[in-house]
Amino acid sequence: MSASPRPLRVLYVDASIGFGGACRSLAATLRALPRVEPLLVTLQPAALVREWFGGVPARRFRRRLNYLSAGRVRAWIDRRVPTAPLRHAAVKLLACADLAATLWNALAIARAARRHRAELVHLNNGLGPLEALLAARLAGIPVVAHLRDFHPPGRYLGMGLARGISHVLAVSGAVAESLDGGPVPRARISVVHDPVDVDRLERAAGMRGAVRAGLGIAPDAVAIGIVGRVIPWKGQLEFARAAIGAMAEEPAIHAVVIGDESDGGRAYVDAVRAVVDASPFAGRFTFAGYRADVEECHAALDVVVHASITPEPFGMVVPEAMAAGRAVIAADAGGPREVVAHDIDGLLVPPGDVPALAAAMVRLARDPELRERMGAAGRRKARERFRPEASATAVADVYAAVLAERPAAAPVAAKEVSHA
């Protein structure tokens, strides 16, 4: 009887500032990955890591200077430092502090990789963070990067290190295209849609009544909700305006905003509330804030809206809503365009088009049979295309291809995995 192959030791680096789709996707994939011994290095607090990653060993690293905190410091410098030479010196000092933090974290991550005897580093947030790229180079370990956002044009500090990335997993075809001309050639990019926990979402259906009651949704109301971080590009303001317009035509609609400011600003949350409070329908809105039971919240809704006003890299809320059997309205751009089949398992509307979004809300609110048909079609698609097992298989194939090529210098030519 032959011995089973030993687990592959992988160091996962998650630099998410807020807890969102990137963390949930990684957690779902890890639960389904066969023969992998993971170590997670993350910015997330221990309680969230335990809740979502279970028994995965984790190390926390701190990044006090990130794009949010550094932006606040620069704004303070612009307001408070009186002269241009002093402002220039303060910005240089900030850059030096950022570099020192990067080097310190790079050494810490490299030590963690060596202690774990990692054979592969998996970056969960694109072609960075810089300290993880540097750590992998110091430890001599190949890197797989999970690109969950559009790659910005031009150069950045870690471009040279990024050219050494063995393979990129892009969450959508649109994201993969954004890397054209970038540091990683197309032959080393695979499209792997993010997974959702289909079973967990389906089990949550039994909580529908209790969650609706807790959210103040009447039994006969048509609950239309938006789920996610409350930040400008996610479109909660456009959602609120569209819901107000739809409520003027259809009194059964109850709107639900699930999420909080996360890594955004309080001013935007207040702006959304102000628009609602100034309308005659404020009593038909629920602001639920952050909810850990997002699966139960999907079950409580009748329609889930994705309203991002700029292209979304993937938009995990869309397949999550499908898995829950909910009808979906999504912005016709980026990842959601690859997921939703218009008029079959959802409706697509132009990004930022408030009248079109309101019309879609009214249409679904008035047609329960259409909601049921679209929800059933979406559930079938989620079962076929977005189960964690599908994503885990694709990721494992890329790992195998990367390791098979080592130490060859030629690009890894892994099979593109598109769940289209």
N, C-alpha and C positions, 0 to 999 in steps of 0.2 A: 504494500500500500504506500503510494507516494505521499510525501509531506506536502501540505498546502503551502502556497507561496507566502512568504512573510509579508506583513503590511508595508506599504510605501509610507515613509515618514515625510509629511508635508508640513511646512510652516506657513500658516495663513496670516496675512497682515491686513487688518481692517482699520482704516483711518477715518471712518465715518464720524463726523462730529455729532450729528443727530441720529437717532435710531430710526431707520426707514427700510426701504425695499432692499438695499444692498445687504444689510444684515440679515433680513428675513430670508432672502434668496440663498445666501451662503449657508444659513442654518438648515434650510430644507435640503440643500444639496449634500451637506455633510451627513445628514441622517440616512441618505440613500447611497452614499459612496461606498463601494465594496473595497475591502482590503486597504484601507488608508488609516494611518495612525496620525491624527492631526495634533497640532499645537497652534492655538489661536493667540496672536498678539493684537491687541485692540485698544481703542480709546474708550470703549463702552464701559459703563459701571458694572460691577460684579453682579448685581441683582438682575440686570437685563441679560447678561451673558448666561447666568444660570437658568433663567426662564426660557430662553430661546435655544441655547446650545447644549443644555443638559449637562452631561458629564464630560464634555470636551475640555481638556486642560487648557487653561488660558493664562496669559500674562498681560498685565495692563501697562501701557506706556503713556506718558503724559506729553501733551503738545500744547503748552500754554500759549504759544504763538501759532495761530492758524490764520486762515484768510479772514475770519471774522474778527478775532482779537487784534490782529495786526492792522486791519482796517480801522478799528476803533482808536487804536493808538495813533495812527497817522492822522485821523480826523482831529484828535486832541492836539497833536503837534501843530496842525494848521491853524487851530483856533487860539492856542495859548502861547505858542513860542513867538516872540515879538519880531525877530528879524530873519531875513532869508538865510544868512550864513548859519545861524543857530538852528533853523529848521533843517537845513541840509545836514548839519552835523548830527542832529537827533535822528534823522532818517537813516543815516549811515550807521549810527549806534544800534538802531533797531535791526538793521540788516545783519550786523555782526552778532547780535544776540540770537537771531533766527538761525544763522549758520552754526553757532555754537550748540544750540539745541538740536539741530539736525545731526551734527557729528556725534553728540552724546547718545542720541537715540539710535543712530546707525550702529554704534559699538554695542549697545544693549541688545539690539535685534540680532546682530551677528553672533553674540554670545549665546542667545537663546537658540539660534539655529544650530550652533555647534553642539550645545548640550542635548538638544533633541535629536542630533545626528540626522538633520533634515537632508533629504535628497532633492527636494524641490521647494521653491518658494512660490506661493500663490498670492498675488496682490489682489485684494478685493475691490479696489477703488481706482481702477485705471492704471496709467503708467507711473504710478507713484504709490506712497509718498517717496520723496527723494531719499530719505534715510533708509527705506527698505531696499531700494535699488542699490544704494551704496553698500548696505549690509550684505546683500546677496553677492555683490562683486567681491567684497572682502572675504566672504566665506567660500567663494568659488562654487556657488550653487546655481543651477539654471532657474529661470524665472518664467512663470506663466502669469499674465496680467489680465484681469477681468475688467474690460472697458465698459462702464455703465453710463457713460455720458459722451457727448460729442467731443471729439478731440479738437482743441482750439488750433487755428492756423498759426503758423510762425514757430519760433523757437522758444524754448524755456530752459531753465538751468540744468535740468536733468536729461536733456535731449541726447547727449552722448551716451549716458548710461542706458537710456531707453532703447537705443539701437542694439543693446545686448540682450533684450528680452527674447526668449525662445519662441513664445507663442502668445497671441492675444485672443481672448474669448470676448467677442462683441455681443451685446445683448439684443441687437437688432441689425438688420441689413443697413439701415440708415446710419447707425453708429459705425459700422464697418467702413462704409463709404467715406465717413469723415476722416478716416486715417489715410486716405489716398494722398500720396506724396509725403507722408509722415515718416517717422523713424522706423516703423515696422512694415516690411513688404507684405503685399496682399497674400502671398503664399503662406504666410505665417499668421493668418487671421481666420478664425472660425466664428460663425454666427451660431450662438447657443442662447435661445430665449430663456429668460429667468423662469424658474419653476414656482409653482404655488402648491401649498399643502391642500390638495383637493379633498382628501379624506377629512381633514379637520374642518374645512369649510362646509362639507356636506353634513358632518355630524352636528354642526352648529344650528342646523335648521330647526331643531326642537326648542331652541331658546327664543324663537321669533316673538311670541306673544309677550314674554316677560320683558324682553329688551325694548320692545315697542312701548310697553307701559312705562318703563323707566325713562324713556326719552320723551314721554308726553305725546305719543302719536296715537290718535284715536283709532279704534279697530277698523273703521270704514274709510280711513284716510289713505291716499296714495302717497307713500313716503318716497321722496326723491332726495337722494343724498350725495354729497361729495366727501371723499375720504382722502386725507393726506395732510402734509405740512401746510399750514396757512401762510403762504408766501406769495408775492405778486405773480410770478410766472405760472403758478398752479391754477390761477383763475377763479379763486373763491369770490372775488368781487363781481366778475362776469356771471358766475353762477347765481349769486344773490340777485343781481339785476334781472337775469332771465327768469328766475323763480318768481319774482314779484310780478313780472309781466305775465307769466303763465297763470299765476293765482288770480289775476284779474279776469281771466277767461274760464278757469276751471277751479271751482271752490273746494274740490276734494284734495288738492295738492297740499302736502305738508313738507317743508324743506328742512333738511338736516345737514349741518356742517360738522364733520367729525375730524378732529385734529387741532393742533395748537401751533404756536409760532415756531417751535423747535429752534432751528438755526436762523430764523428770520427775525423781523422786528415787530414789536408790539404795535407800532403805528399802523401797520397794514391790517392786523386783526381788528383794531379799533375802527378803521375805515370801513371794513365790511359790516361791522355791527351798526355803524352810523347810518349806512344806506338802508339797512333793514329797519332800524328804529324809526327812520323818517318815512317809512312806507305805511300804508294802512293795514299791512299784513304781518306785522311783527309778531303777533301771537301765533302765527302758523310757521314760525321758524324755531328750530332747536339748535343751539350751539353746544355740542356735546363735549368739546375739548378733546384732549388726548384720551384715547381708550385703548387699553391693552387687549380687550376682547373684540378686536376688529372683525373676527369671523362672525361672531354673534351679531355685530352691527350690520354686516352685509345681509344676514338673514332677516333682519328687521326691516330692511328697505324693500321697496318694490322696483325702484329704478336707481341705478348707480351712474353718476355723471363723472366723466373725466373732462375737465375744462381748461387744460393748460393752453395758454395763449401763445406760447412758442413751442416748437416741436419737442416732444417728449422722447427721450432716448428709448424707453420701453414702456413704462406705465404699468407697473405691476397691478395696480388697482383694477385694471381692465380684466385680465384673466382671473383674478381673484373673484370679481363680481360674477364672471361667467361660471366659475366653479360652484358658486353659491346659487346658481340658477336665476340670477337677476338679469333683467333687461339692461342694456348698457347704451349710454350716449357718450361718444368719445370725439375728441378733436381729430380732424382728418389730416394728420401729419405725423411724421416720425414713427415710433414703434407701434402705437395704436392702429395706424393704417395697415400694418402688417398682420394685426391680430383680428380686427373686426371686419366681418363681411357685411357690408351695408345692406340693411333691410332683411338680413337673414338671422344673424345673431346679435345685432345691435344697429344703432344709427350713427352715422358719421356726420359731423357738422364742421364748417370752417372754423379754425381757431379764432377765438375772440369775437365771434359773431353772435351777439346777444339775442337778436330777434330769431335767428335760426335755432339757437339753443332753446329759447322759450317755446318755439313751435314744436320742436321735438318733444319737450316735456309735456305739452298739451296733448300731442298725438298719443303718446304712451299712456298718459293718465286716463284718457277716455277709452282706451281699447285694452281691456284686461286679457282678451284672447291673444292679442299681438304680444303683450308682455310675456304671457305664458309660453308662446311659441318661441320667441327669441331667447327666453331664459333656458328653455330645454335645449335649444340648439347650442347655446353657449356652454352649457354643462357638458354636452357631448364633446365639444371641441376641447374644453379644458381637460377632460379625462384622456383624450387622445394625445394632446400636444404638450401639456404643461405639468404633468406629474413630475415630481422630483426624480423618479427613476430615469426618465428620459434625459433630463439635464445631467444627472450623475454619470450616465453611460457615456454621454458626449464628452464630459470633462475627463473621465477616466481614459477615453481614447486619446485625447490630446496629451495627457500625462505620459501615456505609453509611447506615443510618437516622439515626444521631446526626449525622453530618457533613452529611446532606441537610437537616436541620432547622436547622443553624447559619446565621445567628445568631438564628433565631426563638426567642421566649421560651416558646412553647407546648411542653408535654411531648412527648418523642419517643414515638411510638406504634409501636414495633417489634413485629413479629410474635412471639408467644410460640413458643419452640421447645422442645417437650417430646418426648423420644424414647420416649414411652409407646406 
